[in-house]
Amino acid sequence: MIIAVYIVVIYVGQIGYCILLVLAKKPETKSTLIRGVGLVLVFANWLMALWAVSWVLQWFLLATILQGLLLLLLIYSNIALLIYHVPSRSRPFDTALIHAPMRFFLILPLYLVFPISLFVTLGLTYPPGSERYTRDIWPGFGVALGTNLVGLAVIMFRRDIVWCVAATWICVSIWTQRPKAVPISVIAILFTALHPLGLIASYIYTTFIKGDERTGRIALPPDDEHYQPNHVNAAHTDNQQRQGGQTGPREIDPEAVWES
């Protein structure tokens, strides 16, 4: 049920994406729609639809291949969005209707659908309670740990709120599903807490610690009464020399200097 709601959120987000595609006026938004996403979203939806058909027909090898292609497309699009079309507070609709649906769409196959399709294709599925269910759980443990570590790195380095929400959502859907092997449940519960904590820690570091490092001493200009630009000093000296009838620099008597 939790995953069903997650998919509904993706669906609603894509409807908003289509509306933004029609109504967009800012050149930055148009560039994000065309160059950041483009036809990737169209192909991704077709691949997801074909995967659903192949999954129902139990063509699991084809389903896994389709999920792999889907994952490659979504990774490419999200990297382009994160690097070349960074979310901005000045364009909140871009974040809500472009970045958020694409990020949610990526995390679904990355964390859940592609690993499940792959394990079914490889025959790594066992009924709960069987001996192999607990003995051969480590491939699933490795996938769960690896994907969540990658997600945690993205959340902390990019301060990605959308990724944090989506990844935490998937983790909750995993450990609330019963029955579940203990190592998988532990990983899911652990990262349910670590993803938000990592995001908060990243914001604290950027705001307070890194902000203090960037703050240095500011050199203030001297007081006006004690400071004059060089060209003003030169003009003032030249006027004094002309008034005194001198055409060159005034010589200084060393003895007078020592006597003073």
C-alpha positions in Angstrom: 0.0 0.0 0.0 2.9 2.4 0.8 4.4 1.7 -2.7 1.0 2.2 -4.3 0.8 5.7 -2.7 4.4 6.4 -3.9 3.4 5.5 -7.5 0.4 7.8 -7.3 2.7 10.6 -6.2 4.8 10.0 -9.3 1.7 10.0 -11.5 0.4 13.3 -10.0 3.9 14.8 -10.4 4.0 13.9 -14.1 0.6 15.5 -14.6 2.0 18.7 -13.1 5.1 18.2 -15.3 2.8 18.2 -18.4 1.0 21.3 -17.2 4.3 23.1 -16.7 5.5 22.0 -20.1 2.6 23.9 -21.6 2.6 27.0 -19.4 6.4 27.5 -18.9 7.6 31.0 -19.9 11.0 31.4 -18.2 13.9 30.4 -20.4 15.6 28.5 -17.5 12.4 26.4 -17.0 12.2 25.7 -20.8 15.9 24.7 -20.8 15.3 22.3 -17.9 12.3 20.7 -19.6 14.0 20.3 -23.0 17.6 19.6 -22.1 17.4 18.2 -18.6 14.5 15.8 -19.3 13.4 15.9 -22.9 12.3 12.6 -24.4 13.8 10.6 -21.5 10.6 10.8 -19.6 8.6 9.6 -22.6 10.8 6.6 -23.1 10.9 5.9 -19.4 7.1 5.7 -19.2 7.0 3.3 -22.2 9.6 1.1 -20.6 7.7 1.0 -17.4 4.5 0.1 -19.2 6.3 -2.7 -21.1 7.8 -3.9 -17.9 4.3 -4.2 -16.3 3.2 -6.3 -19.2 6.2 -8.6 -19.2 6.0 -9.0 -15.4 2.3 -10.1 -15.6 3.2 -12.5 -18.3 6.1 -13.8 -16.2 8.7 -12.9 -18.8 11.1 -12.1 -16.0 14.3 -11.9 -18.1 12.7 -9.3 -20.4 11.3 -7.5 -17.4 14.8 -7.3 -15.9 16.3 -5.9 -19.2 13.5 -3.3 -19.4 14.2 -2.2 -15.8 17.9 -2.0 -16.5 17.3 0.3 -19.5 14.8 2.3 -17.5 17.4 2.8 -14.8 20.1 4.0 -17.2 17.7 6.5 -18.7 16.6 7.9 -15.4 20.2 8.0 -14.0 21.3 10.0 -17.1 18.4 12.5 -16.8 18.8 13.0 -13.0 22.6 13.6 -13.4 21.9 16.2 -16.0 19.3 17.9 -13.7 21.6 17.9 -10.7 24.7 19.2 -12.5 23.4 21.5 -15.3 19.9 22.5 -14.1 20.4 22.9 -10.3 17.1 23.5 -8.4 16.6 27.1 -7.4 14.5 28.8 -4.8 13.5 31.4 -7.4 11.8 28.6 -9.4 9.9 26.4 -7.0 7.7 24.9 -9.6 10.7 23.5 -11.4 11.7 21.7 -8.2 8.2 20.5 -7.5 7.2 19.5 -11.0 10.4 18.5 -12.8 13.1 17.5 -10.3 10.8 15.8 -7.7 8.9 13.5 -10.2 12.2 12.5 -11.9 13.9 11.8 -8.6 11.0 9.8 -7.3 10.8 7.9 -10.6 14.6 7.0 -10.4 14.5 5.8 -6.8 11.7 3.3 -7.4 13.6 1.0 -9.7 17.0 1.8 -8.1 15.9 0.7 -4.6 13.2 -1.8 -5.3 11.9 -2.8 -8.7 15.1 -3.6 -10.6 16.6 -5.7 -7.7 13.4 -7.6 -7.3 13.2 -8.3 -11.1 16.9 -9.4 -11.1 16.5 -11.7 -8.1 13.5 -13.3 -9.6 15.3 -13.9 -12.9 18.3 -15.4 -11.1 16.1 -17.6 -9.0 17.0 -16.0 -5.7 13.5 -16.1 -4.4 12.5 -18.4 -1.6 9.3 -18.8 0.5 9.4 -17.3 4.0 10.4 -19.8 6.6 12.5 -21.9 4.4 16.1 -22.6 5.1 17.4 -20.8 2.0 15.3 -17.7 2.9 17.6 -17.0 5.9 20.8 -18.5 4.5 20.9 -16.8 1.1 19.7 -13.4 2.3 23.1 -11.7 1.9 22.6 -10.6 -1.8 19.5 -8.7 -0.8 21.4 -7.3 2.2 24.2 -6.1 -0.1 21.8 -4.4 -2.5 19.9 -2.7 0.3 23.0 -1.5 2.0 24.7 -0.3 -1.3 21.7 1.6 -2.7 21.1 3.3 0.6 24.7 4.3 1.1 24.7 5.9 -2.4 21.5 7.7 -1.5 22.9 8.9 1.8 26.0 10.3 -0.1 23.8 12.1 -2.5 21.6 13.5 0.3 24.6 14.8 2.3 26.7 16.2 -0.6 23.8 17.7 -2.6 21.5 18.4 0.4 18.7 16.8 -1.7 15.4 17.0 0.2 13.5 15.1 -2.6 15.9 12.2 -2.6 15.8 12.1 1.2 12.0 11.9 1.3 11.8 9.3 -1.5 14.5 7.1 -0.1 13.1 7.2 3.4 9.7 6.4 1.9 11.1 3.3 0.2 12.9 2.2 3.4 9.6 2.5 5.4 7.8 0.4 2.7 10.5 -2.3 3.1 10.5 -2.8 6.9 6.8 -2.5 7.3 6.2 -5.4 4.9 6.0 -8.7 6.8 7.5 -11.3 6.8 11.0 -9.8 6.3 14.4 -11.2 7.0 16.1 -9.5 10.0 19.2 -8.1 8.2 17.0 -6.4 5.6 14.7 -5.0 8.2 17.7 -3.7 10.2 19.1 -1.9 7.1 15.7 -0.4 6.2 15.1 0.9 9.8 18.6 2.2 10.1 18.5 4.2 6.9 15.0 5.4 7.7 16.7 7.4 10.5 20.0 8.1 8.7 18.6 9.8 5.6 16.9 12.6 7.5 19.7 12.9 10.0 22.3 13.1 7.2 20.3 15.9 5.5 20.1 17.9 8.8 23.8 17.4 9.5 24.6 18.6 6.0 22.6 21.7 6.4 24.2 22.4 9.8 27.7 21.9 8.4 27.0 24.2 5.5 25.3 26.9 7.5 27.5 27.1 10.6 30.8 25.4 10.2 31.6 26.0 6.5 30.0 29.4 6.7 32.4 30.4 9.5 35.4 29.2 7.4 34.4 31.4 4.6 34.1 34.4 6.9 37.5 36.3 7.2 38.7 39.7 8.3 37.7 42.6 6.2 40.3 45.4 5.6 38.6 48.7 6.3 39.9 51.9 4.6 41.8 54.5 6.7 40.0 57.5 8.1 39.5 60.3 5.6 41.4 62.9 7.6 44.6 60.7 7.5 44.2 59.3 4.1 44.4 60.8 0.6 44.8 59.0 -2.7 48.2 59.1 -4.3 47.2 61.3 -7.1 45.8 63.9 -4.6 49.1 63.8 -2.6 51.1 64.3 -5.8 48.9 67.2 -6.9 49.2 68.8 -3.5 53.1 68.5 -3.5 53.2 69.9 -7.0 51.2 73.0 -6.0 53.5 73.6 -3.1 56.6 73.4 -5.3 55.1 75.9 -7.8 54.2 78.3 -5.1 57.7 78.2 -3.7 59.1 78.8 -7.2 60.7 75.4 -7.4 60.7 73.3 -10.5 62.1 70.1 -9.1 61.9 68.0 -6.0 63.1 69.8 -2.8 66.3 68.5 -1.3 66.5 67.6 2.3 69.4 68.5 4.5 70.5 65.4 6.3 71.9 67.4 9.2 68.6 69.2 9.7 66.9 65.9 9.8 69.2 64.6 12.5 68.9 67.8 14.5 65.1 67.6 14.5 
